[in-house]
Amino acid sequence: MEKIAPNTTLIDVEYLGNPRIIAACLLEGQGNVALIDPGPSSSLAKLRSKLDLLGLGVKGLDTILLTHIHLDHAGATGTLVRENPRLRVYVHERGAAHMIDPAKLLASAQRLYGDAMERLWGEFLPVPAENVSALAGGETLNIGGRQLEVVYTPGHASHHVSYFDAAEGLAFVGDTAGIRIANALTILPITPPPDIDPEALAKSWELIQKWRPERLFLTHFGAADHIGEHIEELRERMEEWSLAVRDSLKDGQEDAQRAAQFAQQVTAKLKRHIPEQEANRYARGAALDLCWYGLARYWRKRSEN
């Protein structure tokens, strides 16, 4: 666990035993304790143990703030609410119905992950409707005296929001600003299906920059600074990946081959610049084969219009 600002703690949920893959963030204020993106149920035992070490436990939480409803961010939410029924869950209005009834979300994920679904993510329990507060963007939440501005930031997911603590200069941006492990110089986009939209992402980056944050908090992984350079690197990588995927659709291979080749090429390029272990960590964190599928879906939809 790491203090990244006063009363703000990074909790590494050690996804499947791996450090620096998924980070939750604990916000403490006067009379309220909030958790941003608790992670999947497959990491819940580690999250529980760390909350216990902080003297809080699950019962000490008051609020869950979701950037979006993907399983690696929101999967443990329903289980946490079952254990602590007074939890208030904030989520974008496009994702709220899926937190209340996750059947469609889980069916979509099952198509992606198949037999690995349970091992990777664990259970995804529904959240009672009375515990859910839907966000549109534009709100300001008072979390124990901490004012968090909310903005709608689609592009990675149609149900993605980001939160900004202006007093700390800290923006909690989920997956909108990609993957950057422990403030390293390597920065990659995260582009899984089904909602990837590079144009929407570019607009969301502009909205985040308008906040003029001093740091970003990335679920994958941790606090990051030098925001202008960070966003510029994302733009370059997104353009590179997008064009590579578009061109790969012309090569006559099966999608599984294309996705695997894309993942191999990106990983090989990473290994030329950073140690192999770290390159593999980025590859796992970004799920590079799924990144190909997300961009391929985007281009195929474009060709249909």
SEMIZA-590615 format. One record per atom (N, C-alpha, C): residue in three letters; x, y, z. Coordinates in steps of 0.02 Angstrom, whole numbers, plus 50000, padded with zeros to 5 digits. Each point is the difference from the previous one (the first is absolute). Last residue first. Layout:
N
ALAXYZ;...
END
This chain:
305
ASN489735009447884;ASN499635006349997;ASN500145003849936;GLU501084979250066;GLU499294998749988;GLU499595006449990;SER502344999750057;SER499914998049930;SER499274998649983;ARG500645005650224;ARG500105005749955;ARG499864998149928;LYS499994983150161;LYS499395004150005;LYS500065006149955;ARG501874986450015;ARG499474996549964;ARG499345003950004;TRP501875007950121;TRP500095000949928;TRP499454996549960;TYR500004997450237;TYR499905007149982;TYR500055000949925;ARG500514979050087;ARG499285001250001;ARG499845007249981;ALA502254994150024;ALA499714996849940;ALA499255001249997;LEU501155007150192;LEU500125004549943;LEU499734997049935;GLY499834986750195;GLY499635006250010;GLY500085004849941;TYR501244979650005;TYR499294998949986;TYR499595006450008;TRP502325000550057;TRP499904999249927;TRP499254999349985;CYS500595000450224;CYS500085006749971;CYS499914999749924;LEU500074979950122;LEU499345003350002;LEU500035007149973;ASP502024988350017;ASP499584996849950;ASP499305003049998;LEU501545007650166;LEU500135002649933;LEU499594996549946;ALA499985005450260;ALA499664994649964;ALA500035001449925;ALA500975013050191;ALA499625002849945;ALA499584994749964;GLY501404993650182;GLY499565005350024;GLY499575002949945;ARG501664983649948;ARG499444997250040;ARG499515005450020;ALA501945007149889;ALA499604995949954;ALA499404996950036;TYR501595012050127;TYR499595004449959;TYR499544996049954;ARG501544987850123;ARG499515002850046;ARG499535004849961;ASN501854990849887;ASN499474995150009;ASN499455002550047;ALA501905013449972;ALA499634999749937;ALA499424995150005;GLU501505001050178;GLU499555005850000;GLU499595000249936;GLN501624983250021;GLN499494999050051;GLN499495005750000;GLU501915001549856;GLU499504995149978;GLU499444999150051;PRO501305023749988;PRO500164993050017;PRO499424995349982;ILE500155022049853;ILE499964998950072;ILE500154992650014;HIS500155008649777;HIS500085006350038;HIS499984999050076;ARG499684983049826;ARG500595003649975;ARG500155006150043;LYS498084986350036;LYS500604996850026;LYS500645003249974;LEU497845007149922;LEU500105001950070;LEU500664997350026;LYS499314993249787;LYS500235007049999;LYS500135002550071;ALA499084978649976;ALA500695000149976;ALA500285007049999;THR497724997350052;THR500434997650054;THR500735000149980;VAL498405005449836;VAL500035005350051;VAL500474997950057;GLN499604984049833;GLN500385005749973;GLN500075005550051;GLN498684981050052;GLN500714998249996;GLN500425005949976;ALA497645002350003;ALA500274999650068;ALA500744998550000;PHE498904999649792;PHE500025006850027;PHE500315000050070;GLN499584979249903;GLN500565003349968;GLN500095007150025;ALA498134987750072;ALA500624997350030;ALA500615003449970;ALA497915005549909;ALA500055002550069;ALA500654997750032;ARG499484991749785;ARG500155007249998;ARG500115002850070;GLN499294977749979;GLN500695000849978;GLN500205007350000;ALA497774995050048;ALA500434997750055;ALA500735000749982;ASP498365004949834;ASP500075005150052;ASP500464997950056;GLU500444990149756;GLU499464999650049;GLU500125005150055;GLN501055005349757;GLN500064995350055;GLN499354999750041;GLY500515015049807;GLY499734993449985;GLY500064994850055;ASP500595025049976;ASP500534995149987;ASP499754992949989;LYS498975022850061;LYS500054998749928;LYS500434993949984;LEU499635009950220;LEU499364997349978;LEU500014998249926;SER501815011150114;SER500004992750010;SER499354996849975;ASP500315023850001;ASP500364996849946;ASP499994992350007;ARG499015013050171;ARG499645001049937;ARG500344996349943;VAL501115000450205;VAL499424995450001;VAL499605000749936;ALA501805014750029;ALA500254993249994;ALA499424995049998;LEU499515022750040;LEU500184998949931;LEU500264992849989;SER499505006450220;SER499395000349960;SER500154998649926;TRP501805001950157;TRP499624993850007;TRP499394999949953;GLU501295019950006;GLU500404994449975;GLU499614993550002;GLU499025019050097;GLU500015000649927;GLU500394994249969;MET499985001350233;MET499334998449975;MET499985000549924;ARG501985006350112;ARG499904992750001;ARG499314998249972;GLU500505022950021;GLU500444996949951;GLU499894992549997;ARG498825012450163;ARG499775001749932;ARG500424996449947;LEU500684998250226;LEU499404996149986;LEU499745001349929;GLU501785013150077;GLU500224993149987;GLU499414995549984;GLU499515021850067;GLU500305000049933;GLU500254993149981;ILE499175003550218;ILE499465000049950;ILE500284999849930;HIS501575001750176;HIS499624993750006;HIS499474999649945;GLU501205019950029;GLU500404994949966;GLU499644993350000;GLY498975017450119;GLY500035001649929;GLY500384994849960;ILE499914998350239;ILE499384998249967;ILE500025001449925;HIS501584996450209;HIS500175002549933;HIS499424998549952;ASP499944983650205;ASP500065007349993;ASP500215001749928;ALA498704979050160;ALA500435001849944;ALA500025007649993;ALA499214977250176;ALA500015007249986;ALA500515001549946;GLY498904975050004;GLY500265004850048;GLY499995007249977;PHE499904980549827;PHE499954998350069;PHE500315005650041;HIS498104992749886;HIS500564995949977;HIS500615004549985;THR498075009950086;THR499884993350028;THR500574995349982;LEU500385026350021;LEU499824995049951;LEU499884993350035;PHE500155028150052;PHE500004993450032;PHE499734995149949;LEU501325025249973;LEU499464995449984;LEU500064993950044;ARG500905027150033;ARG500124992849993;ARG499374996549978;GLU500075023450011;GLU500724999050012;GLU500194992849991;PRO497905013149871;PRO500214995950059;PRO500764999950006;ARG498195013049858;ARG500695001750017;ARG500234996150062;TRP497855000049868;TRP500045000250073;TRP500695002550023;LYS499604995849772;LYS499695006450021;LYS499995000650076;GLN500724979849896;GLN500525005250001;GLN499725006850020;ILE498514981849972;ILE500444998850058;ILE500535005550005;LEU498615000449812;LEU499625001750060;LEU500424999050063;GLU500914993249794;GLU499965007450003;GLU499635002150063;TRP500094977249952;TRP500665002450021;TRP500005007650007;SER498084990049910;SER500054998950072;SER500675002250028;LYS499665000649768;LYS499615005350032;LYS500024999250076;ALA501024983449872;ALA500385006249992;ALA499635005850034;LEU498924979049992;LEU500565000150047;LEU500395006549996;ALA498304996149843;ALA499725001650065;ALA500555000250053;GLU500644993349786;GLU499795007049999;GLU499725002150067;PRO500614977049967;PRO500575004650006;PRO499825007450000;ASP498684977850081;ASP499875005449952;ASP500565005050006;ILE499024974150100;ILE500575004349985;ILE499835004849944;ASP498644982050122;ASP499825007249993;ASP500575004549977;PRO499724974950068;PRO499695001549935;PRO499965007449983;PRO502114986850052;PRO499315001049978;PRO499545000650061;PRO502555008350029;PRO499614993849991;PRO499325001549969;THR502305013350048;THR499475000649949;THR499594993649990;ILE501975016750137;ILE499664993750014;ILE499365000149958;PRO502615013249983;PRO499275000150006;PRO499744993150018;LEU502485008450078;LEU499634996749946;LEU499255001350008;ILE502705007750087;ILE499285001450006;ILE499664996849940;THR502565002850143;THR499614996249951;THR499265000850013;LEU501715009150143;LEU499955003949939;LEU499584996549947;ALA499544996750269;ALA500554998849953;ALA499885004149936;ASN498654997550214;ASN500265006449974;ASN500614999049954;ALA498694981450091;ALA500425003350051;ALA500375005949971;ILE498844988249814;ILE500134996550062;ILE500485004050043;ARG498075003849806;ARG500675002650014;ARG500194997650070;ILE497844999049801;ILE500404996350050;ILE500705003150004;GLY497595012949919;GLY500424994449984;GLY500354996750059;ALA498315018649988;ALA500695002149985;ALA500484994249997;THR497694996250043;THR499995005049947;THR500705002149980;ASP499184984350177;ASP500394997649942;ASP500045005249944;GLY499565008150248;GLY499854993149980;GLY500464997749945;VAL500005021750125;VAL499794999549930;VAL499904992949975;PHE500335019650207;PHE499924992750000;PHE499674998149934;ALA501535022250094;ALA499444997649959;ALA500014992449998;LEU501045021950158;LEU500044992949983;LEU499374997849963;GLY500755020950128;GLY500254999949931;GLY500034992949971;GLU499175008350220;GLU500614996149997;GLU500315000049930;ALA497995011750042;ALA500415002050057;ALA500674996349999;ALA498284994849843;ALA500375006149983;ALA500475002050056;ASP498954976749917;ASP500085003350065;ASP500445006149989;PHE498454983749827;PHE500565004650011;PHE499945003250069;TYR499124977549825;TYR499885004250060;TYR500625004350012;SER498664985549781;SER500615001450038;SER499825004850056;VAL498614980349834;VAL500065006750029;VAL500685000650034;HIS498594982649810;HIS500595002050038;HIS499945007150025;HIS498674983849851;HIS499755001350067;HIS500575002250046;SER500304992949772;SER499455004949993;SER499735002250068;ALA502584992549952;ALA499354996950013;ALA499475005449997;HIS502135005549926;HIS500184993250021;HIS499374996050012;GLY499455020349936;GLY500554998549953;GLY500294993250014;PRO498615020750156;PRO499954993949959;PRO500604999349954;THR499325014550219;THR500604999149959;THR499964993549960;TYR498635019550171;TYR499884994249958;TYR500584999449951;VAL500125011450251;VAL499925001449929;VAL499924993549962;VAL499995012050269;VAL499884994149957;VAL499945002349928;GLU501155008950254;GLU499655001749938;GLU499954993749957;LEU500305003150274;LEU500224996449940;LEU499575002149941;GLN500725008150267;GLN499585001449942;GLN500304996649939;ARG500054995550279;ARG500415000449939;ARG499545000949940;GLY499144996450220;GLY500305006649996;GLY500465001049940;GLY498884979250033;GLY500325001650064;GLY500355006749998;ILE499094995849787;ILE500204993850033;ILE500395001750063;ASN498335011549803;ASN500325001650063;ASN500134993450037;LEU499685006949725;LEU499844995750057;LEU500375002350061;THR499095010549754;THR500545000550049;THR499774996050061;GLU499314999149716;GLU499865000450072;GLU500645001750039;GLY499904995749761;GLY499835006950019;GLY499845000850073;GLY499554976849878;GLY500565004549988;GLY499785007150013;ALA498664980550039;ALA499995001949930;ALA500645003549980;LEU499154980650201;LEU500335006349982;LEU499945001349926;ALA498694984450210;ALA500225000749931;ALA500275007149988;SER499754982650219;SER499895006949980;SER500305001049931;VAL499184977750169;VAL500335002849941;VAL499805007349989;ASN499154983850167;ASN500685001850018;ASN500355003949944;GLU497774990749983;GLU499995005350050;GLU500705002250021;ALA499624981549849;ALA499885006549968;ALA500025005750051;PRO501454977550035;PRO499305002250007;PRO499905007149973;VAL501874983749901;VAL499955005050053;VAL499275002150007;PRO501214975749903;PRO499635006249989;PRO500015004550061;LEU502054982949947;LEU499335000150029;LEU499645006549982;PHE502064984249913;PHE499795007049990;PHE499275000350023;GLU502314982150036;GLU499295001549994;GLU499895007549990;GLY502364990649919;GLY499584998350056;GLY499285002149988;TRP502105002349855;TRP499615005550029;TRP499594998150061;LEU501554985149869;LEU500265006849991;LEU499645005150044;ARG499324976949996;ARG500685000650027;ARG500255007249997;GLU497904994949902;GLU499974999550073;GLU500695000950031;MET499845000049759;MET499635005450031;MET500034999850077;ALA500904985149817;ALA500445003350048;ALA499645005350042;ASP499024987049816;ASP500084995950060;ASP500455003250053;GLY499225017249824;GLY499834993049998;GLY500104996550067;TYR500365023849908;TYR500444996350045;TYR499864992650004;LEU498755016449859;LEU500715001849995;LEU500454995050037;ARG497634998050007;ARG500224999049931;ARG500745001449991;GLN498985004650208;GLN500084992849990;GLN500234998449929;ALA499415022250060;ALA500664998150025;ALA500144992649989;SER497865008049945;SER500505002949955;SER500714998050021;ALA498244993950141;ALA499964996149937;ALA500515002549950;LEU499765011950201;LEU500344993750010;LEU499984995649938;LEU498825020449998;LEU500725001450008;LEU500394993550006;LYS497664998850000;LYS500265001649933;LYS500755001250002;ALA498904996050209;ALA499964994149956;ALA500305001449931;PRO499765013550221;PRO500604999249959;PRO499974994549947;ASP498475017650154;ASP499884993649968;ASP500574998749951;ILE500275018150142;ILE499394997450032;ILE499824993149973;MET501785011949904;MET500194998450068;MET499414996950038;HIS499645008049785;HIS500394993849996;HIS500294998150068;ALA498785020449970;ALA499544994349991;ALA500384993450000;ALA501275020350010;ALA499624998750061;ALA499564993849994;GLY501455011249829;GLY500224993850032;GLY499574997950059;ARG499665020149874;ARG500004994749950;ARG500214993350029;GLU500035020050133;GLU499324997849987;GLU499974994549947;HIS502185003050158;HIS499675003749946;HIS499334996849983;VAL500884998150250;VAL500194997149935;VAL499645004049946;TYR500354996150291;TYR499935004949946;TYR500284997149936;VAL499044990350251;VAL500404998749940;VAL499845005249947;ARG499844995250286;ARG499725003849944;ARG500464999249941;LEU499574984350236;LEU500435003049950;LEU499605003649946;ARG499234986450194;ARG499915007350000;ARG500435003549947;PRO499974975650049;PRO499425002449963;PRO499895007550001;ASN502004981750020;ASN499895006450033;ASN499425003549964;GLU500624978449933;GLU500324999850065;GLU499885006450040;ARG499174998349779;ARG499694994650039;ARG500284999750071;VAL500995014649848;VAL499355002650023;VAL499634994750040;LEU502024993849899;LEU500135004850054;LEU499355002850027;THR499874986149812;THR500194996150059;THR500135004650060;GLY499565010049791;GLY499404996850027;GLY500154995950063;THR501855010249883;THR499545004850031;THR499404996750032;ALA502004991249870;ALA499894998350071;ALA499455004150032;GLY500705003249765;GLY499744993350012;GLY499854998350072;ALA500905020549871;ALA499375000150038;ALA499784993250025;HIS502085004449871;HIS499895006050040;HIS499424999250049;ASP500654983449838;ASP500615001250039;ASP499955006250043;LEU498214993549851;LEU500074995450056;LEU500625001350042;HIS498665019949874;HIS500384994149978;HIS500204995950061;ILE498755021749993;ILE499744993750027;ILE500374993949974;HIS500795026950060;HIS499594996549951;HIS499894992950025;THR500835016850143;THR500135003749938;THR499604996849943;LEU499314999750266;LEU500224996149942;LEU500165004749942;LEU499775000350284;LEU499995004249940;LEU500274995949942;ILE498894995650261;ILE500404997549945;ILE499905004549940;THR499675002250289;THR499865001749930;THR500454996149953;ASP500064997850243;ASP499355003349992;ASP499795000549927;LEU501734983550173;LEU499885003849939;LEU499305003150000;GLY500894984950170;GLY500205006950008;GLY499925004349939;LYS499594976150012;LYS499485003650037;LYS500175007350010;VAL501554984849902;VAL499465001649953;VAL499465004150034;GLY502375002350111;GLY499604994449979;GLY499475002249950;LEU501765012650145;LEU499355001849974;LEU499564993849988;GLY502425003150068;GLY499545000950055;GLY499295001849979;LEU502034993849868;LEU499895007250010;LEU499525001550057;LEU500434977749935;LEU500635002850024;LEU499955007550013;ASP498174988949900;ASP500064998150070;ASP500645003050030;LEU499665002449771;LEU499535004450037;LEU500034998450075;LYS501224986149863;LYS500325006550004;LYS499555005250033;SER499204978049960;SER500554999750049;SER500335006850007;ARG498274997549838;ARG499754999550069;ARG500575000350050;LEU500584998949773;LEU499725006550017;LEU499755000050072;LYS500744979649915;LYS500565004650011;LYS499755006950019;ALA498404984049940;ALA500324998050062;ALA500585004650018;LEU498845002649791;LEU499665002850058;LEU500334998050066;SER500394995549753;SER500525003250042;SER499715002550066;SER498654989549833;SER500564995450005;SER500575002850042;SER498055012849941;SER499904995650058;SER500574995050008;PRO500525023649878;PRO499584994149991;PRO499924995950064;GLY500405027350009;GLY500314994449966;GLY499544994049994;PRO499625023250094;PRO500264994950046;PRO500344994149966;ASP499395026549951;ASP500144994049961;ASP500304994450042;ILE499875020350142;ILE499935000849928;ILE500224993549966;LEU499025007250255;LEU500474995849963;LEU499855000949926;ALA499555014350252;ALA499804997949932;ALA500544995849968;VAL499025010850250;VAL500564996349970;VAL499754997249934;ASN499245020050197;ASN499854996049941;ASN500644996849974;GLY499835015950190;GLY499384996150004;GLY499834996149938;GLN501795016849964;GLN499655000750064;GLN499354996149997;GLY501814990849839;GLY499825006850017;GLY499665000250067;GLU501514983149811;GLU499735001050067;GLU499875007450011;LEU500444980749790;LEU499955007150018;LEU499675000650068;LEU501344980349836;LEU499605001550059;LEU500035007450014;CYS500374982649775;CYS500235005950036;CYS499505001650056;ALA501024978049829;ALA499435003650027;ALA500265006150037;ALA501214984549800;ALA500025004250059;ALA499315002750016;ILE501374979449846;ILE499385003550014;ILE500065003750066;ILE501974990449908;ILE499554998949943;ILE499365004150010;ARG502044996150152;ARG500015005649952;ARG499634998449935;PRO500594978250139;PRO500005007050021;PRO499995004849940;ASN499024973950024;ASN500485004349965;ASN499965007250026;GLY498574980450058;GLY500654999550030;GLY500535004549969;LEU497715000549933;LEU500244993249987;LEU500714999050026;TYR499495024050031;TYR499574995949957;TYR500334993449981;GLU500295019350176;GLU500434994349983;GLU499624994849959;VAL499415022650094;VAL499604994150015;VAL500354993649977;ASP500785025550084;ASP500144995049948;ASP499614993750018;ILE499615026250072;ILE499974993050023;ILE500114995549940;LEU500405027650079;LEU499994994949948;LEU500004993150032;THR499145023950112;THR500434994250003;THR499904995549940;THR499515025450133;THR499894996849935;THR500514994349993;ASN499905017850174;ASN499384996150004;ASN499824996649934;PRO501845016649954;PRO499704999550067;PRO499334996249998;ALA501554992749810;ALA499795006750019;ALA499734999450071;ILE500904981249905;ILE500165004149942;ILE499795007350009;LYS500684975850146;LYS499675006550004;LYS500205004149939;GLU499924972650020;GLU500415005949989;GLU499585006250006;MET500224970550038;MET499585006050000;MET500445006250000;
END
